[in-house]
Amino acid sequence: MATDSSTVPHIAPAPDAHGGEAHRHLTSYYVYEAPVRLWHWLTAILVFGLSVTGYLIAVPPVSAEGDTNDLFRMGTIRELHFIAAYLLAIGMAWRGYWAIVHGQHARQIYYVPFWSLEWWKEVWGMVRWYLFLAKKHERWVGHNPLARASMFGMFTLGSTFMVLTGFGLYAEQAGLGSWQDTLFGWTLSLFGSSMALRTWHHVGMYLLLLFSAAHIYAAVRDDIMGRVSTISSMISGWRTFRD
Amino acid sequence: MARVETFYELLRRQGVSRRSFTKFCSLTAASLGLAPALAPKVAHAMETKPRIPVLWLHGLECTCCSESFIRSAHPLVKDVVLSMISLDYDDTIMAAAGHQAEKCLEDIRTEYKGKYLLCVEGNPPIGKDGEYCIVGGRPFVDQLTDMAKDAMAVVSWGSCASWGCVQAAKPNPTHAVPVHEIVKDKPVIKVPGCPPIAEVMTGVVSYIVTFDRLPELDRQGRPKMFYSQRIHDKCYRRPHFDAGQFVEAWDDENARKGYCLYKMGCRGPTTYNACSVTRWNEGVSFPIQSGHGCIGCSENDFWDNGPFYERLTNISVFGAEANADQWAARVGVGVGVGVAAHAAVSAAVRMTDKERHKSPPMPKGGHE
């Protein structure tokens, strides 16, 4: 395991707020570099925006009143969806690049060490913790193994799926021979029909929303019960362990 | 073997004037998207080339493709298109029957080895050794395999041959499969639609006989010239879609105004076909123009991508059917209740844990 300077802990004396022993410390690690934090929040906003506009494309709002010539409501919704989608895709590509050139924390969400028995034991430990079967759990500077698995399985694969199918759908209007069609047109063939591609793109949205719900709940819970600054670490970059 | 008549000779023999013939060639060139200068080339081909023998097989189908084909808008179709090719076998419309008719297939296969076009309407059911569709005393799938072996190419007429269509819809009791799953060593041109547009069918055949080559196909194996765009891309109601003006109910004011049928489940945005351009019945109309949404009949699995009158298709999970939004609502409620319950238990556990401020193990860096 490589340790670079960013994971060197900063130890500060902790205020003795709860009558604990005097030698307790706050230990902080610099985990998330500024660009990663920026990417996180940008992606969060984009996923939310894409879900709203995407839902409205599938289930449009009540018909617009007025002269057709002056209206572009559905067009605007779709336009916003496409702009947000391009930003998300660029962000994803950039984040992938960052994972390649930067340290271990940046790479965590791109794979799970499923070949490691040790890792599975750690996953089991976290499952026990979430099922209230264990009173304490191990702590990690980066993601806990269960969080990592859900981020890889639901977010990384899920958002990649959405980008691929999204561009596949975009290729339909870009037309045969467009670069979107050349690079992503195969997704339509994969699902057999344009309708099926839409349906699964729609299902993918719910997968990401489901992930978001679990992600936010787990972060809040971990911040309180895991005694880690889970939430503020995505703002300041520093993950502080109380003790 | 006697010299094979050309189309032109045959037409003249049937009393078609030179003038009508030239008009047909121009129209054919136009419908194929060719430059006007190429009309003489079409004419030349028809005057000089021997007719391609075409065998038209019928599997599990309803004959709507044939019905559509013989209604091709151009008045000369019955004389010309059916004469352009040498339709040597078509069990639905030919007079011959019995052993002699079946022998005709064998003759063409040996005499024109690798030179005839095999058109297939309908598809082979392969369940129970193919016994659900028996032609001439043996399973259709055998007839198809035999005849495809020596064909120049195979044309899959309609959604049955191209995708499977209604008989292959869930649960597909006869195990009907599209032609391309049986014929793998020959080019298969899919001309889907239920039925395909008559002009599209004649256009595909005209292209092959005129240029002696198969039309360029898209990724799904359909001729690009007719299937490269969606109904939606050329729909005359598209401006209402972009504006966000939709028919909300079949008898509302918006329906009278001719707004977009998207909310009524129109499959125009997901259907590749030429309906909004060529239209039907000599260009009179097409479904959307008559106020009914497209049902996506030229698309793969269109029967299973229902209901036709709803935007979202049903997804079957362990036999339960609901669309994506309804599933999401169910799962969402489950997750909401789960999270709330988990949070409540977490709070209770924390409140009762006297050691809740004691230190857990120090963090690990994680694994690489």
Interface residues (C-beta under 8 A of the other chain):
Chain A: M1 A2 T3 T7 H18 G20 R24 T27 Y29 A58 V59 P60 P61 V62 S63 A64 T68 L71 F72 R73 M74 G75 I77 Q104 H105 R107 Q108 P113 S116 E118 W119 Y130 F132 K135 K136 H137 E138 R139 W140 V141 G142 H143 R148 E172 Q173 G175 L176 G185 W186 L188 S189 G192 S193 S194 M195 A196 R198 T199 H202 V203 Y206 L209 L210 A213 A214 Y217 R221 I224 M225 G226 R227 V228 F241 D243
Chain B: D218 R219 Q220 K224 S228 Q229 R230 D233 P239 H240 F241 D242 A243 G244 Q245 F246 E248 N254 Y259 Y262 K263 R267 P269 T270 T271 Y272 G296 E299 N300 D301 F302 N305 R311 L312 T313 I315 A324 D325 W327 A328 V331 G332 V335 G336 V339 H342 A343 V345 S346 V349 R350 D353 E355 R356 H357 K358 S359 P360 P361 M362 P363 K364 G365 G366 H367 E368
